[in-house]
Amino acid sequence: TLSFPWVRVVGRRALFSGHGPTNPDGSVAHPLGKVGQDVTEAEGYHAARLTALAVLGSLHRELGSLDRIAAWTRIFGMVNSAPGFVRQPAVINGFTDLVIDVFGPVIGAHARSAVGLAELPFGIPVEVEGEVELHA
């Protein structure tokens, strides 16, 4: 049991905890490691897409329907980065592109950060947390 919820609903806000890339069965998706060293930029982009799918699954379980989402407000994208790797925004585009593909440019558009970190849990290449606004 986790000591925190994957999604916390407060009023019209649903904040989601940091998610990483997972397979359909919920296991951690590979490859693992640092983008720019063990993981290519393209693999990092794909990992960010898988992370978006994991977030959508958590939001759906908590909200009952993704139709409750009025707007994606912000995401914070973290990339497990090799020294000298500076293309974190291109990696996190995998997350952003999937959200906009699913929700469209009006609801799906969000403020975001894409930063490089020295390590992420379990060696995952990408982690994303954020917030959506819910319909009244």
DRENLO-45060 format. One record per residue: residue in one letter; x, y, z of N, C-alpha, C, O in turn; residue number from 1. Coordinates in nm, 4 decimals, m for minus. Example, Ala and Ser with C-alpha at 12.3 -4.5 7.8 and 13.67 -1.06 7.14 Angstrom:
BEGIN
<site 'A', <1.3190, m0.5690, 0.7800>, <1.2300, m0.4500, 0.7800>, <1.3200, m0.3300, 0.7800>, <1.4236, m0.3319, 0.8465>, 1>
<site 'S', <1.2850, m0.2250, 0.7080>, <1.3670, m0.1060, 0.7140>, <1.2900, 0.0030, 0.7870>, <1.3409, 0.1138, 0.8039>, 2>
END
This chain:
BEGIN
<site 'T', <0.0839, m0.1185, 0.0000>, <0.0000, 0.0000, 0.0000>, <0.0880, 0.1243, 0.0000>, <0.1861, 0.1332, 0.0739>, 1>
<site 'L', <0.0510, 0.2195, m0.0841>, <0.1260, 0.3446, m0.0908>, <0.0810, 0.4387, 0.0196>, <m0.0328, 0.4309, 0.0659>, 2>
<site 'S', <0.1692, 0.5269, 0.0617>, <0.1352, 0.6248, 0.1660>, <0.0805, 0.7537, 0.1052>, <0.0669, 0.8544, 0.1747>, 3>
<site 'F', <0.0492, 0.7508, m0.0236>, <m0.0058, 0.8680, m0.0921>, <m0.1002, 0.8195, m0.2009>, <m0.0863, 0.7070, m0.2490>, 4>
<site 'P', <m0.1972, 0.9038, m0.2408>, <m0.2871, 0.8639, m0.3491>, <m0.2259, 0.8965, m0.4854>, <m0.1492, 0.9919, m0.4981>, 5>
<site 'W', <m0.2599, 0.8169, m0.5874>, <m0.2148, 0.8478, m0.7232>, <m0.2810, 0.9750, m0.7738>, <m0.2210, 1.0517, m0.8491>, 6>
<site 'V', <m0.4069, 0.9972, m0.7313>, <m0.4806, 1.1178, m0.7700>, <m0.5495, 1.1719, m0.6458>, <m0.6106, 1.0962, m0.5702>, 7>
<site 'R', <m0.5399, 1.3013, m0.6249>, <m0.6049, 1.3678, m0.5106>, <m0.6970, 1.4744, m0.5667>, <m0.6524, 1.5689, m0.6317>, 8>
<site 'V', <m0.8267, 1.4582, m0.5407>, <m0.9257, 1.5560, m0.5865>, <m0.9521, 1.6543, m0.4732>, <m0.9860, 1.6157, m0.3614>, 9>
<site 'V', <m0.9354, 1.7835, m0.5054>, <m0.9611, 1.8908, m0.4103>, <m1.0461, 1.9934, m0.4843>, <m0.9965, 2.0641, m0.5720>, 10>
<site 'G', <m1.1741, 2.0014, m0.4487>, <m1.2639, 2.0920, m0.5198>, <m1.2720, 2.0528, m0.6663>, <m1.3059, 1.9393, m0.6995>, 11>
<site 'R', <m1.2404, 2.1480, m0.7540>, <m1.2441, 2.1234, m0.8984>, <m1.1064, 2.0885, m0.9538>, <m1.0860, 2.0914, m1.0752>, 12>
<site 'R', <m1.0125, 2.0557, m0.8668>, <m0.8772, 2.0218, m0.9092>, <m0.8517, 1.8738, m0.8836>, <m0.8912, 1.8203, m0.7800>, 13>
<site 'A', <m0.7858, 1.8083, m0.9778>, <m0.7377, 1.6720, m0.9574>, <m0.5873, 1.6760, m0.9795>, <m0.5397, 1.6953, m1.0914>, 14>
<site 'L', <m0.5140, 1.6575, m0.8713>, <m0.3680, 1.6584, m0.8779>, <m0.3219, 1.5137, m0.8871>, <m0.3658, 1.4287, m0.8095>, 15>
<site 'F', <m0.2320, 1.4856, m0.9835>, <m0.1833, 1.3488, m0.9942>, <m0.0368, 1.3430, m0.9546>, <0.0445, 1.4275, m0.9921>, 16>
<site 'S', <m0.0067, 1.2388, m0.8767>, <0.1292, 1.2140, m0.8297>, <0.2180, 1.1743, m0.9461>, <0.1698, 1.1434, m1.0550>, 17>
<site 'G', <0.3479, 1.1753, m0.9219>, <0.4431, 1.1373, m1.0255>, <0.4202, 0.9956, m1.0750>, <0.4156, 0.9006, m0.9969>, 18>
<site 'H', <0.4061, 0.9833, m1.2057>, <0.3882, 0.8556, m1.2731>, <0.5073, 0.8329, m1.3658>, <0.5670, 0.9277, m1.4167>, 19>
<site 'G', <0.5401, 0.7079, m1.3863>, <0.6411, 0.6711, m1.4835>, <0.5792, 0.5857, m1.5923>, <0.4590, 0.5592, m1.5901>, 20>
<site 'P', <0.6606, 0.5425, m1.6873>, <0.6105, 0.4608, m1.7977>, <0.5792, 0.3190, m1.7511>, <0.6614, 0.2534, m1.6870>, 21>
<site 'T', <0.4587, 0.2731, m1.7846>, <0.4203, 0.1372, m1.7480>, <0.3664, 0.0617, m1.8690>, <0.3212, 0.1205, m1.9672>, 22>
<site 'N', <0.3728, m0.0689, m1.8582>, <0.3132, m0.1581, m1.9566>, <0.1638, m0.1713, m1.9264>, <0.1192, m0.1298, m1.8195>, 23>
<site 'P', <0.0857, m0.2284, m2.0187>, <m0.0583, m0.2444, m1.9938>, <m0.0904, m0.3221, m1.8656>, <m0.1954, m0.2996, m1.8055>, 24>
<site 'D', <m0.0020, m0.4130, m1.8226>, <m0.0276, m0.4894, m1.6997>, <0.0144, m0.4135, m1.5734>, <0.0028, m0.4666, m1.4629>, 25>
<site 'G', <0.0632, m0.2899, m1.5888>, <0.1027, m0.2083, m1.4741>, <0.2487, m0.2213, m1.4354>, <0.2952, m0.1483, m1.3478>, 26>
<site 'S', <0.3219, m0.3111, m1.4976>, <0.4643, m0.3254, m1.4669>, <0.5433, m0.2096, m1.5292>, <0.4980, m0.1451, m1.6238>, 27>
<site 'V', <0.6606, m0.1857, m1.4743>, <0.7456, m0.0771, m1.5226>, <0.7932, m0.1101, m1.6641>, <0.8462, m0.2183, m1.6894>, 28>
<site 'A', <0.7735, m0.0149, m1.7562>, <0.8148, m0.0346, m1.8954>, <0.9647, m0.0103, m1.9103>, <1.0226, 0.0736, m1.8413>, 29>
<site 'H', <1.0251, m0.0836, m1.9995>, <1.1673, m0.0678, m2.0304>, <1.1810, 0.0036, m2.1637>, <1.0844, 0.0044, m2.2400>, 30>
<site 'P', <1.2933, 0.0629, m2.1966>, <1.4211, 0.0538, m2.1276>, <1.4275, 0.1466, m2.0067>, <1.3555, 0.2460, m1.9975>, 31>
<site 'L', <1.5160, 0.1105, m1.9151>, <1.5432, 0.1916, m1.7968>, <1.6772, 0.2609, m1.8154>, <1.7597, 0.2187, m1.8964>, 32>
<site 'G', <1.6977, 0.3685, m1.7388>, <1.8267, 0.4354, m1.7408>, <1.8163, 0.5813, m1.7800>, <1.7081, 0.6398, m1.7847>, 33>
<site 'K', <1.9318, 0.6375, m1.8078>, <1.9436, 0.7803, m1.8373>, <1.9250, 0.8076, m1.9864>, <1.9836, 0.7409, m2.0716>, 34>
<site 'V', <1.8419, 0.9072, m2.0153>, <1.8247, 0.9498, m2.1538>, <1.9537, 1.0196, m2.1964>, <2.0074, 1.1037, m2.1242>, 35>
<site 'G', <2.0016, 0.9834, m2.3135>, <2.1283, 1.0357, m2.3624>, <2.2453, 0.9450, m2.3311>, <2.3592, 0.9747, m2.3672>, 36>
<site 'Q', <2.2176, 0.8342, m2.2640>, <2.3231, 0.7371, m2.2315>, <2.2706, 0.5956, m2.2537>, <2.3178, 0.5255, m2.3433>, 37>
<site 'D', <2.1729, 0.5527, m2.1725>, <2.1164, 0.4175, m2.1819>, <1.9907, 0.4152, m2.2680>, <1.9542, 0.3117, m2.3238>, 38>
<site 'V', <1.9256, 0.5292, m2.2780>, <1.7959, 0.5435, m2.3443>, <1.8097, 0.6529, m2.4494>, <1.8610, 0.7608, m2.4195>, 39>
<site 'T', <1.7650, 0.6269, m2.5717>, <1.7720, 0.7292, m2.6758>, <1.6631, 0.8347, m2.6529>, <1.5684, 0.8125, m2.5775>, 40>
<site 'E', <1.6784, 0.9478, m2.7185>, <1.5762, 1.0524, m2.7099>, <1.4410, 0.9990, m2.7586>, <1.3375, 1.0277, m2.6983>, 41>
<site 'A', <1.4420, 0.9214, m2.8677>, <1.3172, 0.8638, m2.9207>, <1.2548, 0.7665, m2.8204>, <1.1328, 0.7646, m2.8042>, 42>
<site 'E', <1.3370, 0.6862, m2.7531>, <1.2850, 0.5952, m2.6507>, <1.2306, 0.6739, m2.5320>, <1.1310, 0.6340, m2.4716>, 43>
<site 'G', <1.2956, 0.7863, m2.4980>, <1.2461, 0.8727, m2.3913>, <1.1109, 0.9331, m2.4272>, <1.0213, 0.9403, m2.3431>, 44>
<site 'Y', <1.0963, 0.9763, m2.5521>, <0.9686, 1.0301, m2.6013>, <0.8595, 0.9237, m2.5863>, <0.7499, 0.9531, m2.5386>, 45>
<site 'H', <0.8898, 0.8001, m2.6273>, <0.7932, 0.6907, m2.6158>, <0.7606, 0.6636, m2.4684>, <0.6449, 0.6387, m2.4345>, 46>
<site 'A', <0.8617, 0.6682, m2.3809>, <0.8395, 0.6497, m2.2371>, <0.7461, 0.7580, m2.1832>, <0.6621, 0.7297, m2.0978>, 47>
<site 'A', <0.7595, 0.8805, m2.2316>, <0.6712, 0.9888, m2.1885>, <0.5276, 0.9630, m2.2352>, <0.4330, 0.9944, m2.1630>, 48>
<site 'R', <0.5103, 0.9064, m2.3549>, <0.3756, 0.8687, m2.4022>, <0.3161, 0.7600, m2.3123>, <0.1989, 0.7669, m2.2753>, 49>
<site 'L', <0.3974, 0.6595, m2.2774>, <0.3497, 0.5547, m2.1869>, <0.3141, 0.6126, m2.0503>, <0.2198, 0.5670, m1.9856>, 50>
<site 'T', <0.3891, 0.7122, m2.0072>, <0.3602, 0.7790, m1.8811>, <0.2251, 0.8497, m1.8885>, <0.1475, 0.8445, m1.7930>, 51>
<site 'A', <0.1959, 0.9156, m2.0007>, <0.0657, 0.9800, m2.0188>, <m0.0465, 0.8770, m2.0106>, <m0.1501, 0.9033, m1.9497>, 52>
<site 'L', <m0.0269, 0.7607, m2.0711>, <m0.1299, 0.6565, m2.0635>, <m0.1499, 0.6093, m1.9195>, <m0.2627, 0.5827, m1.8779>, 53>
<site 'A', <m0.0414, 0.5989, m1.8437>, <m0.0524, 0.5605, m1.7028>, <m0.1315, 0.6650, m1.6245>, <m0.2157, 0.6305, m1.5416>, 54>
<site 'V', <m0.1042, 0.7929, m1.6512>, <m0.1778, 0.9013, m1.5841>, <m0.3256, 0.8949, m1.6213>, <m0.4121, 0.9078, m1.5347>, 55>
<site 'L', <m0.3546, 0.8751, m1.7496>, <m0.4952, 0.8661, m1.7917>, <m0.5661, 0.7515, m1.7206>, <m0.6822, 0.7647, m1.6818>, 56>
<site 'G', <m0.4970, 0.6395, m1.7032>, <m0.5558, 0.5274, m1.6307>, <m0.5869, 0.5635, m1.4862>, <m0.6943, 0.5305, m1.4361>, 57>
<site 'S', <m0.4947, 0.6305, m1.4190>, <m0.5174, 0.6715, m1.2798>, <m0.6308, 0.7722, m1.2702>, <m0.7153, 0.7624, m1.1811>, 58>
<site 'L', <m0.6335, 0.8694, m1.3614>, <m0.7419, 0.9683, m1.3606>, <m0.8761, 0.9006, m1.3858>, <m0.9749, 0.9332, m1.3202>, 59>
<site 'H', <m0.8808, 0.8081, m1.4787>, <m1.0063, 0.7377, m1.5086>, <m1.0543, 0.6583, m1.3876>, <m1.1730, 0.6606, m1.3549>, 60>
<site 'R', <m0.9626, 0.5881, m1.3210>, <m1.0017, 0.5113, m1.2025>, <m1.0564, 0.6024, m1.0925>, <m1.1551, 0.5683, m1.0274>, 61>
<site 'E', <m0.9934, 0.7173, m1.0715>, <m1.0364, 0.8071, m0.9640>, <m1.1626, 0.8842, m0.9999>, <m1.2508, 0.9014, m0.9157>, 62>
<site 'L', <m1.1720, 0.9306, m1.1241>, <m1.2822, 1.0191, m1.1642>, <m1.4030, 0.9432, m1.2191>, <m1.5135, 0.9975, m1.2222>, 63>
<site 'G', <m1.3837, 0.8203, m1.2618>, <m1.4933, 0.7443, m1.3212>, <m1.5083, 0.7680, m1.4703>, <m1.5537, 0.6799, m1.5433>, 64>
<site 'S', <m1.4705, 0.8862, m1.5155>, <m1.4769, 0.9206, m1.6577>, <m1.3797, 1.0339, m1.6860>, <m1.3695, 1.1295, m1.6091>, 65>
<site 'L', <m1.3083, 1.0219, m1.7975>, <m1.2180, 1.1305, m1.8379>, <m1.2959, 1.2511, m1.8894>, <m1.2394, 1.3593, m1.9050>, 66>
<site 'D', <m1.4253, 1.2331, m1.9159>, <m1.5096, 1.3458, m1.9587>, <m1.5257, 1.4495, m1.8482>, <m1.5694, 1.5613, m1.8755>, 67>
<site 'R', <m1.4922, 1.4160, m1.7265>, <m1.4994, 1.5131, m1.6160>, <m1.3900, 1.6191, m1.6253>, <m1.3974, 1.7217, m1.5577>, 68>
<site 'I', <m1.2877, 1.5949, m1.7092>, <m1.1755, 1.6886, m1.7200>, <m1.2160, 1.8073, m1.8071>, <m1.2502, 1.7913, m1.9243>, 69>
<site 'A', <m1.2115, 1.9259, m1.7481>, <m1.2434, 2.0498, m1.8201>, <m1.1195, 2.1084, m1.8862>, <m1.1281, 2.1697, m1.9926>, 70>
<site 'A', <m1.0034, 2.0893, m1.8221>, <m0.8784, 2.1458, m1.8753>, <m0.7598, 2.0788, m1.8085>, <m0.7625, 2.0483, m1.6892>, 71>
<site 'W', <m0.6553, 2.0564, m1.8877>, <m0.5252, 2.0192, m1.8339>, <m0.4574, 2.1512, m1.7986>, <m0.4383, 2.2363, m1.8855>, 72>
<site 'T', <m0.4208, 2.1687, m1.6711>, <m0.3677, 2.2982, m1.6300>, <m0.2155, 2.3027, m1.6296>, <m0.1570, 2.3998, m1.6776>, 73>
<site 'R', <m0.1492, 2.1980, m1.5755>, <m0.0033, 2.2007, m1.5725>, <0.0516, 2.0603, m1.5571>, <m0.0128, 1.9720, m1.5003>, 74>
<site 'I', <0.1728, 2.0416, m1.6094>, <0.2473, 1.9183, m1.5836>, <0.3915, 1.9557, m1.5493>, <0.4429, 2.0593, m1.5917>, 75>
<site 'F', <0.4536, 1.8701, m1.4728>, <0.5949, 1.8841, m1.4387>, <0.6629, 1.7566, m1.4851>, <0.6453, 1.6505, m1.4251>, 76>
<site 'G', <0.7404, 1.7672, m1.5918>, <0.8053, 1.6523, m1.6515>, <0.9506, 1.6439, m1.6093>, <1.0258, 1.7407, m1.6196>, 77>
<site 'M', <0.9888, 1.5261, m1.5614>, <1.1249, 1.5017, m1.5154>, <1.1884, 1.3946, m1.6036>, <1.1272, 1.2915, m1.6315>, 78>
<site 'V', <1.3101, 1.4198, m1.6466>, <1.3815, 1.3266, m1.7327>, <1.5098, 1.2837, m1.6618>, <1.5900, 1.3672, m1.6200>, 79>
<site 'N', <1.5276, 1.1535, m1.6491>, <1.6498, 1.0957, m1.5934>, <1.7579, 1.1184, m1.6992>, <1.7654, 1.0451, m1.7978>, 80>
<site 'S', <1.8404, 1.2193, m1.6783>, <1.9282, 1.2700, m1.7842>, <2.0750, 1.2364, m1.7626>, <2.1283, 1.2498, m1.6524>, 81>
<site 'A', <2.1392, 1.1923, m1.8707>, <2.2838, 1.1734, m1.8699>, <2.3502, 1.3108, m1.8653>, <2.2908, 1.4079, m1.9121>, 82>
<site 'P', <2.4710, 1.3225, m1.8107>, <2.5418, 1.4500, m1.8130>, <2.5509, 1.5033, m1.9564>, <2.5881, 1.4312, m2.0489>, 83>
<site 'G', <2.5164, 1.6295, m1.9721>, <2.5233, 1.6929, m2.1030>, <2.3974, 1.6797, m2.1863>, <2.3854, 1.7470, m2.2887>, 84>
<site 'F', <2.3025, 1.5954, m2.1465>, <2.1770, 1.5850, m2.2223>, <2.0896, 1.7054, m2.1892>, <2.0590, 1.7295, m2.0724>, 85>
<site 'V', <2.0493, 1.7812, m2.2913>, <1.9757, 1.9069, m2.2686>, <1.8439, 1.9136, m2.3457>, <1.7854, 2.0213, m2.3576>, 86>
<site 'R', <1.7962, 1.8010, m2.3980>, <1.6738, 1.8019, m2.4790>, <1.5530, 1.7464, m2.4025>, <1.4695, 1.6759, m2.4591>, 87>
<site 'Q', <1.5453, 1.7790, m2.2741>, <1.4331, 1.7338, m2.1920>, <1.2972, 1.7744, m2.2505>, <1.2046, 1.6934, m2.2487>, 88>
<site 'P', <1.2820, 1.8982, m2.3029>, <1.1517, 1.9334, m2.3607>, <1.1096, 1.8410, m2.4750>, <0.9912, 1.8095, m2.4872>, 89>
<site 'A', <1.2032, 1.7971, m2.5584>, <1.1697, 1.7066, m2.6692>, <1.1213, 1.5717, m2.6159>, <1.0337, 1.5097, m2.6763>, 90>
<site 'V', <1.1766, 1.5259, m2.5049>, <1.1332, 1.4001, m2.4437>, <0.9923, 1.4158, m2.3871>, <0.9056, 1.3326, m2.4140>, 91>
<site 'I', <0.9686, 1.5202, m2.3100>, <0.8381, 1.5409, m2.2456>, <0.7302, 1.5721, m2.3487>, <0.6115, 1.5597, m2.3189>, 92>
<site 'N', <0.7696, 1.6124, m2.4700>, <0.6704, 1.6284, m2.5773>, <0.5908, 1.5004, m2.5990>, <0.4763, 1.5069, m2.6437>, 93>
<site 'G', <0.6483, 1.3842, m2.5686>, <0.5736, 1.2593, m2.5801>, <0.4486, 1.2604, m2.4948>, <0.3438, 1.2118, m2.5374>, 94>
<site 'F', <0.4582, 1.3152, m2.3751>, <0.3431, 1.3285, m2.2854>, <0.2460, 1.4320, m2.3408>, <0.1271, 1.4047, m2.3574>, 95>
<site 'T', <0.2977, 1.5505, m2.3689>, <0.2137, 1.6605, m2.4176>, <0.1414, 1.6228, m2.5459>, <0.0217, 1.6480, m2.5594>, 96>
<site 'D', <0.2129, 1.5629, m2.6401>, <0.1518, 1.5276, m2.7686>, <0.0365, 1.4297, m2.7499>, <m0.0668, 1.4430, m2.8155>, 97>
<site 'L', <0.0526, 1.3310, m2.6607>, <m0.0556, 1.2350, m2.6393>, <m0.1766, 1.3027, m2.5767>, <m0.2897, 1.2776, m2.6185>, 98>
<site 'V', <m0.1549, 1.3874, m2.4779>, <m0.2668, 1.4569, m2.4131>, <m0.3421, 1.5421, m2.5146>, <m0.4652, 1.5415, m2.5161>, 99>
<site 'I', <m0.2708, 1.6146, m2.5986>, <m0.3373, 1.6992, m2.6986>, <m0.4058, 1.6131, m2.8048>, <m0.5125, 1.6503, m2.8537>, 100>
<site 'D', <m0.3473, 1.4998, m2.8415>, <m0.4127, 1.4083, m2.9352>, <m0.5462, 1.3593, m2.8790>, <m0.6442, 1.3495, m2.9528>, 101>
<site 'V', <m0.5508, 1.3286, m2.7500>, <m0.6707, 1.2731, m2.6879>, <m0.7739, 1.3813, m2.6572>, <m0.8930, 1.3618, m2.6818>, 102>
<site 'F', <m0.7295, 1.4952, m2.6037>, <m0.8230, 1.5962, m2.5535>, <m0.8400, 1.7163, m2.6453>, <m0.9292, 1.7982, m2.6235>, 103>
<site 'G', <m0.7562, 1.7281, m2.7473>, <m0.7624, 1.8435, m2.8355>, <m0.6832, 1.9594, m2.7792>, <m0.6441, 1.9581, m2.6625>, 104>
<site 'P', <m0.6590, 2.0620, m2.8639>, <m0.5715, 2.1720, m2.8228>, <m0.6329, 2.2672, m2.7197>, <m0.5594, 2.3405, m2.6534>, 105>
<site 'V', <m0.7637, 2.2677, m2.7049>, <m0.8247, 2.3596, m2.6083>, <m0.8197, 2.3000, m2.4683>, <m0.7669, 2.3627, m2.3765>, 106>
<site 'I', <m0.8734, 2.1805, m2.4509>, <m0.8738, 2.1158, m2.3191>, <m0.7349, 2.0631, m2.2846>, <m0.6938, 2.0689, m2.1687>, 107>
<site 'G', <m0.6622, 2.0118, m2.3835>, <m0.5339, 1.9465, m2.3584>, <m0.4158, 2.0387, m2.3363>, <m0.3157, 1.9969, m2.2781>, 108>
<site 'A', <m0.4248, 2.1644, m2.3817>, <m0.3119, 2.2570, m2.3658>, <m0.2818, 2.2769, m2.2173>, <m0.3735, 2.2899, m2.1362>, 109>
<site 'H', <m0.1537, 2.2793, m2.1820>, <m0.1169, 2.2935, m2.0411>, <0.0154, 2.3678, m2.0281>, <0.1007, 2.3641, m2.1169>, 110>
<site 'A', <0.0293, 2.4353, m1.9147>, <0.1591, 2.4907, m1.8774>, <0.2463, 2.3728, m1.8361>, <0.1954, 2.2718, m1.7875>, 111>
<site 'R', <0.3785, 2.3853, m1.8553>, <0.4627, 2.2716, m1.8184>, <0.6067, 2.3128, m1.7952>, <0.6531, 2.4183, m1.8385>, 112>
<site 'S', <0.6741, 2.2251, m1.7254>, <0.8188, 2.2310, m1.7116>, <0.8733, 2.0967, m1.7565>, <0.8061, 1.9944, m1.7434>, 113>
<site 'A', <0.9942, 2.0967, m1.8090>, <1.0630, 1.9741, m1.8472>, <1.2065, 1.9887, m1.7996>, <1.2843, 2.0659, m1.8558>, 114>
<site 'V', <1.2410, 1.9135, m1.6949>, <1.3719, 1.9306, m1.6322>, <1.4490, 1.7989, m1.6323>, <1.3906, 1.6907, m1.6384>, 115>
<site 'G', <1.5798, 1.8106, m1.6256>, <1.6659, 1.6944, m1.6152>, <1.7062, 1.6711, m1.4711>, <1.7416, 1.7647, m1.3993>, 116>
<site 'L', <1.7005, 1.5462, m1.4295>, <1.7403, 1.5085, m1.2948>, <1.8490, 1.4012, m1.3026>, <1.8601, 1.3297, m1.4021>, 117>
<site 'A', <1.9283, 1.3913, m1.1967>, <2.0373, 1.2946, m1.1937>, <1.9872, 1.1512, m1.1809>, <2.0506, 1.0596, m1.2333>, 118>
<site 'E', <1.8762, 1.1299, m1.1132>, <1.8198, 0.9964, m1.0926>, <1.6688, 1.0075, m1.0798>, <1.6162, 1.1101, m1.0368>, 119>
<site 'L', <1.5996, 0.8999, m1.1178>, <1.4568, 0.8863, m1.0928>, <1.4328, 0.7496, m1.0304>, <1.5154, 0.6599, m1.0467>, 120>
<site 'P', <1.3207, 0.7311, m0.9587>, <1.2956, 0.6034, m0.8921>, <1.3033, 0.4845, m0.9875>, <1.2559, 0.4915, m1.1009>, 121>
<site 'F', <1.3630, 0.3763, m0.9409>, <1.3707, 0.2495, m1.0141>, <1.4465, 0.2602, m1.1465>, <1.4459, 0.1658, m1.2255>, 122>
<site 'G', <1.5116, 0.3740, m1.1716>, <1.5837, 0.3929, m1.2963>, <1.4952, 0.4285, m1.4149>, <1.5401, 0.4225, m1.5293>, 123>
<site 'I', <1.3673, 0.4663, m1.3884>, <1.2789, 0.5028, m1.4995>, <1.3349, 0.6251, m1.5712>, <1.3985, 0.7096, m1.5081>, 124>
<site 'P', <1.3123, 0.6359, m1.7024>, <1.3678, 0.7483, m1.7773>, <1.2866, 0.8766, m1.7654>, <1.3397, 0.9855, m1.7873>, 125>
<site 'V', <1.1573, 0.8650, m1.7306>, <1.0671, 0.9804, m1.7291>, <0.9709, 0.9666, m1.6113>, <0.9267, 0.8566, m1.5783>, 126>
<site 'E', <0.9394, 1.0798, m1.5489>, <0.8338, 1.0863, m1.4477>, <0.7592, 1.2169, m1.4694>, <0.8199, 1.3202, m1.4977>, 127>
<site 'V', <0.6264, 1.2116, m1.4560>, <0.5446, 1.3319, m1.4760>, <0.4400, 1.3405, m1.3660>, <0.3741, 1.2420, m1.3330>, 128>
<site 'E', <0.4260, 1.4599, m1.3099>, <0.3169, 1.4896, m1.2171>, <0.2435, 1.6102, m1.2719>, <0.2952, 1.6787, m1.3602>, 129>
<site 'G', <0.1236, 1.6378, m1.2214>, <0.0517, 1.7551, m1.2722>, <m0.0865, 1.7697, m1.2140>, <m0.1186, 1.7174, m1.1072>, 130>
<site 'E', <m0.1676, 1.8430, m1.2887>, <m0.3000, 1.8818, m1.2390>, <m0.3948, 1.9037, m1.3553>, <m0.3566, 1.9544, m1.4608>, 131>
<site 'V', <m0.5204, 1.8640, m1.3332>, <m0.6272, 1.8947, m1.4275>, <m0.7385, 1.9657, m1.3512>, <m0.7533, 1.9494, m1.2301>, 132>
<site 'E', <m0.8167, 2.0452, m1.4251>, <m0.9355, 2.1096, m1.3684>, <m1.0564, 2.0282, m1.4101>, <m1.0647, 1.9795, m1.5228>, 133>
<site 'L', <m1.1494, 2.0144, m1.3178>, <m1.2696, 1.9351, m1.3430>, <m1.3892, 2.0249, m1.3713>, <m1.3938, 2.1396, m1.3267>, 134>
<site 'H', <m1.4851, 1.9726, m1.4449>, <m1.6101, 2.0460, m1.4671>, <m1.6814, 2.0629, m1.3338>, <m1.6700, 1.9780, m1.2454>, 135>
<site 'A', <m1.7550, 2.1726, m1.3195>, <m1.8281, 2.2011, m1.1964>, <m1.9378, 2.0989, m1.1749>, <m2.0106, 2.1064, m1.0759>, 136>
END
